[in-house]
Amino acid sequence: MVDVITTPGTQRLAFPAGYSVVRECLELQRNAPARKGIARALGLSPLHPDARSWFEGALGEIRVGALLERLGPEWAVLHAVPVGTRGSDIDHVLVGPAGVYTVNTKRHPGARIWLGERMLMVAGQKTDYLRNSRHEAARAAKLLSAATGEDVTVRPLLVLVGTGSMTVKQRPTDVTVLTDTQLLKWLDRRIPQLSTEQLRARADAASDPRTWTKDAPALEPHQGDAFEALRIEEARAETVRLLWKAVPLAAVVIGAVAAVLGAL
């Protein structure tokens, strides 16, 4: 990653991808009852209903975070950047030769997407994703400009993870909408815009918690392990559910084969 200029003793942002949503997911998951033997046998989800949306969101941010870590050393990549005093955060902030970007990540496995200039719909439902992406970029530009003493332009990216088909009526002019599989190639094609000095100044400011908030949350080192355990448990439950769905089909196939053999 890019060399960041910091004074001795300066704290740097170092949250893992999805940190804020993982924390919220685990907090809500505390209310989930322990699964009994029959629940496990049937593949019932271990997730508390209130935690599911946060769980899905965390998977999306972690996926995009892993992709962004593949960027070259000229990029500064920050995750779960806390903003303000109300617990808000920006999923990812990127500082590279091509400029500064905020990344808003949304995960909708297999969903149909409709995209227009001012609206994005998921499975026919309107969302605020474009508006929120614009707001995040504008807020980041204001804070980074104040921190660097320069006019910093920030471009919003909206990255969709795991979606199905996408119908594009008209692409927004001020928000770039990409799938997770398109993200790295798109960034790689950007034309350099910043000098070395501008890049370092912006990366330094972006990495300083004081740029974004007066009260950054403390890093809880074991949070990632707890979420990974939950992810594995949910994946195992999903596998069991799929096996149960396959049982009726298997019975039909076996019955058909038996009938054929009996007729011979």
VENJOUR-V104282 format. One record per helix or strand of 3 or more residues. SS is the DSSP state (H for helix, E for strand). FROM is the first residue (numbers start at 1). LEN is the number of residues. If there is no record, write none. Layout:
ss:from:len
SS:FROM:LEN
SS:FROM:LEN
//
This chain:
ss:from:len
H:19:11
H:37:6
H:49:20
E:76:8
E:88:9
E:99:9
E:113:3
E:120:3
H:129:20
E:154:8
E:166:3
E:175:5
H:183:6
H:196:12
H:209:4
H:223:41
//
